[in-house]
């Protein structure tokens, strides 16, 4: 038994996750390469390897002839008789080849064939391993800055966190452990090239899946996410079990679950709302924490008119329009927000009468000390930071 070779193959299989069959195939190809380099051709060379013992033999198949013209492919009848007296003209004789007799160049080429195969298989194993984690969250260790990009070690391979996938204002220190979302895994000659992100909305979803058991088990579904990385995220959740409160499950006891995610995202605010198939109710929830008086949604045009109390207008719009922008992105509707006073001033805007009571909506509570930002008009689903000039605030 070739004990040393067997042990070497088992170590490679265990440490680099390369199958023994693949390595034996590489050895076979290396022996054929060595024969070709040594003899000039290897068309008639055969290699037999026992996968259990790793014992191998190399032999050339030669045809018995009267007059030898090509000693690599032919053998004389006299020499064939020396091996076995039963051989006759035209028979094929298996002549053993001693691999120890190969020259230095042939041996070196055989070695290179084996090493190249090991490198290829190692690269393939790493690619398959991380390709399976594409669109998932991994933990990486910060190594160093490469210009404005960051090199992240994921264990057996390095990933690149590009500047445009970093949260604005985030600064990393070497050896710091961070969560990353794998965007794409490419197979290259130098190994897998992995692109990761800290700004992708799916990062928040995957963090909830890892932190909230109900989400991981499918009891609570995250229907949609709208995110402005580093600042604020809104997620809409739905429960398949009437006995499970989806928002409560995501928040956790004393906010433990959501706080763990907020901490990982370095203080990014997260609004968790209830999903609804009714677009009006969904829009009302999406504008939380602002209270809504009335919503008129058009599912075909994907537009909605929203009326809020006068003192809730700035809260509904949010600082620089962020709350309304995220609500529009979350619901997919173009949302036009007006205060009660503005809605009444625009004739027929929502067919609101001064004495009319708005049914189907909860009573809102009093809120104080909100800075007025004025009317920022309509907010597109695209979430671009544009708005109209704020109206002057009445004293």
N, C-alpha and C positions, 0 to 999 in steps of 0.2 A: 504493500500500500504506500502511495506517495503521501506520507503524513504531513510534511511541510506544506505542500501545495494545497491539500485539503484544509488545513488550518488557516492558511492565508485567504482562501476563498470564503470560508465561514466568517472571518473577521470583516472582510469587505462587505459581505452580505448583511452583517449585523450593524456595522457602523455607517455605511453609506447607502444601505437599503437597495443594493444591487443584487439581483438574483444570481444564484450560482450557475444556472443554466446559461445566462447571458455571458458570464465570465468564461465558462468552458467553451462557448462558441468563439469568444475572442481569442482564447488560447489556440483553438483549432485553426483559425484564420492566420494567426501569427506563425504557426508552424508551416502552413502552406506558403506564406510569404517568404519565410526563411528558405524553403526548398526552391522557390522560384529564383531567389537571389543567388543561391548556391549552385543550382544546376542550370539556370537559364530558363527553365520552364517547369510547370508543376501540374500539367493537365492530367497526368496519370498517377498523381500522388494522392493517397488516401490517409486520413487520420482517424484513428479510433480512440475514444476517451471513455473510460468507465466513470459515470457520474458518482458512483458510490465510493470508489477507492481512489479516484483521480489518476489511475494508472493509464498511460497513453502509449500508443505505438504508431509509428509512421512507416509506411511502406509504399513502394512504387510498383505499379502493375506493368510488367514487361512481357512482350510477346516473344515466344520462342521462334527463332529463325535459324536458317543454315548459315547465312553470312550477315553479321551485324553491321548495319550502316549507321544507326543512331543508338548509341549505348544508353541513352536516357530512356528510350521507349522500347528497346529490343534487348534480348539476351540470346546468346548462342545455345545450341542444343546441348553442347558438351557441358557448359556451365549449369544449365538447367538440370541435366542428369545428376550433377553433383549434389544438388539440393534434393531431388527426388527422381529416382530412376523411372518413374511412371510418365514423366513429362515427354510429350511428342511435339513435333513441329506444329505451330499454330496455337498451342496452348498459351494461357496467360499465367505468368509466374509472379507471385508477390514477393518482392525483394525488400527486406527491412532496411530502413534508413536510420542511421545513428545520428540523433540530433546533436550529440556532443562533437561530431565532426564538422559541424557548420563553422564557417569562418566568422571573424569578429563583426564584419559589416552585416552579414546575414542575421547574426544574433541580435545586433543592435536594432535592426529594422523590425525584427520579431517583437522585441521589447517595446518599441514605439507603437506598434499596432495594438498591443495590450493596453498600454497607458492611454492611448487615444480613445479606445473603447470605454475604458473606465471613466474618463472625463466626460464623454458623451452621455453615458448612462447616468452619471452623477448629476449632470445638468438637466437631463430629462426628468429625473426623480424630483429634483427641486422645483422644476417648472410645474409638474403635475401636482405637487404638494401645495404650492401657493396658488395655482390656477383654481384649485378647489375652494380656496378662500376668497376668490374674487367676489366683490360685492358683500364683503363681510368685514367685521371689526377685528383688529389684532392689536396686541400691545407691543410697542417698539421702544428701543433705548436710543436716546439722542446721542449721536457720535460727534458731529462737527458741522459747521456751516460751510457750504460750498458756494461762495458768493452770497446770493440772497436765498439760496435753497438750503435745505437741511438734509444731511445723510442720517438715516434711521436704520439701526440694526434690528432685524426681525428674528434673529436666531442664527439660521444657517445662511442667510442672504441679506443684503442691504437694500433699502428702498430709498427713493428720493421724494422728499416733500417739497414741491415747487412753491414759489412765492405766492402764486395766484391761488393755491389751495391751502394757504395758511390764514388763520384768523388775524385780521388787522390788529396790531398791537401785541400779539403774543410773542414772547421771547423764551427760548428754550436754553437750558443749561446742559452741558455734557453729562452723560449717565442718567439723565432724567427719563422716567418712564411715562409714556403718553399713549393714549388710545388713538388709533388711526383707522380710516376706512379705505380699503383697497379698491382703487378705481379700475386698474387694468394691470394685467400681467402679460408681458411679451417675452417670447422665447428668442434669445439672441445667441451668438457664438460665444459670448462671454458669460453666459448664464442668464437666468430670468431677470428681466428689468421690470421693477414693480413701481407703479405710480400710486401714491397714497394721498389722502385728503383729510383736512380737519374742518372743512367748511360744508361738506356735502350733507343735505338733509337726512340721508339714509343713516348717517353716523348716529343721529339722535334716536332713530328707530331701533337700530341695533343695540344701542346702550339700554333702551327700555326693555328689549327682549332679554338681555343678560341680567338686568336688575329686577324685572317684574316677572314673577313666575306665571301669572295669568296670561301675560302677553306671549311668553315663550310657549305655553301650552295651547295657545289659540283660543282661550276663553275670551280674552279681550283683544280686539283687533284695532290696530292703528290705521285708520282709514286714509288720512292724508296729513301732510306736514308742510308748513311754510316756515322758512327760516331765514333770518338775517344773522349770519354767523358772528358770534361774539357779542351780540346785542340781545336778540329776542327770538324765540321760537314759539309757534302755535301748533298744537297737534290736536286732531279730532279722533276720539276713541269711541268704540262701540263694544258692547258686551253681548255675547251669544247666550249667556246665562242670566235670566231675569233676577236671580238672587245675588249677582255680582255687580257692584257699582264700578263701572270702568274708570271713572275719574278717581274714586277713592283707592282703587287697586294700584293705579299708577302713582298716586301721591304717597301712599304708604302711611304707616303709623307715625304721627307727628311729622309727616313730610320726609321720612327717612329715605324712601326710595328716590323721589324726585330730587332731593337735596344731594344725594350721591352723584346723580347725573349732572346736576348744576355745578357741583364741585369739579367733576372731570372736565366740564366745559368752561371752567374758570369763571364762574359767576354769570353765565349767560341765563337770562330769564326764560322760563318755560311756562306757557299758558296751556293748560289741559282742558279741553272742552268736550261736551257730549256731541257725538255725531247724530245727525238726523237726515232721513230721506226727504223731509220737507225742506226745500231750500230756504224758505223764510225763517224757519226755526234755526237752521244751521247758520245763517247769516247773523241772526240775533246772538247766538252763542259765540260766534267767531269774533264779534265786536266786544266781547267781555274784556275788561271789567265794566265797560260802559253799559248802562241800562238803555233799552230800546223801547220806544213807544209804539212804532208800527213799521212793518216791512212789507213792501210790495215788490215781489220778485217775478221776473219773466224768464222761465226756464229755457224758452226757445232762443231769445236774444242774449241770454246770460247777463242780464242787467237787473239791478235792484235799486229801489229807492227806499231810503231808511230815514225815519224821523226819530230824533232823540230829544229829551228835555233840553231846554236852553243851556242849563248849567252843566250838561253832560257832553256838549258838543266837542269841547277840546279833548276830553277824555276819550271819546269815540274815535276822534281823528288820531290822537296820539302825537307825541313829539315828532315834528317834521313829517307828520302823516304816517308814522310807522304802524300804528294799530290798524288803521283802515287799509293800508297797503298789504299787511300780512293777512288780514281778513279776506281781502279780494283774492289774494294768491291761494289761500286755503280753500275757499269755496269755488273758485273759478268764475265768479261773477264780477262784473264791473259795478262798483257800489257808489252811489251818489248819496251823501249824508247831508241832511239839513236839520236845523233845530226846529222846534215847533213854530216859533215865530217866523222863521224864514219860509217854512212850508206853507203857512197861512198867507203869507204875502204874495206867493207865486200862485196865481189863480189856476185851479185845476191840477196842480202838481201831484197831489195825492188825494184829491177830493176830500180834504179835511175841513170839517166844520168846527167852528170855535167851541160849540157846545157838545160836539160828538165825543162819545166815549170809545176808547180803543179796546176792543174785546180780544181775548186770547193772549194777552200779555200780562206779565206779572207787574205788580205795583213797584215802582222804583223808590229807593230811599234817597234821603238828602245827602249830598256830598258837598264838601266845602273846600275852599282854598285851591281851586284848579286854575292854572294859568291859561288864559284864553289865547288860542292860536288863530282863531278865525276860521273861515270856510275855505278849505283847500280843494273844493270841487270833487271831481271824480278820480278814482284810483284804479288804474288798470291792473289786470292780472299779472302783467309783466313785472310789477313791483319797482318801476323806475322811480328815482327820486325827483319827481317834478310836481309842481303844484302851482296853483294860482296865487297871486298876491293876497295875503290875508286881509280880510275886511277890517275896518276900524272897529274897535271894541267900544260898545256903548258904555258910558259911565253909569 
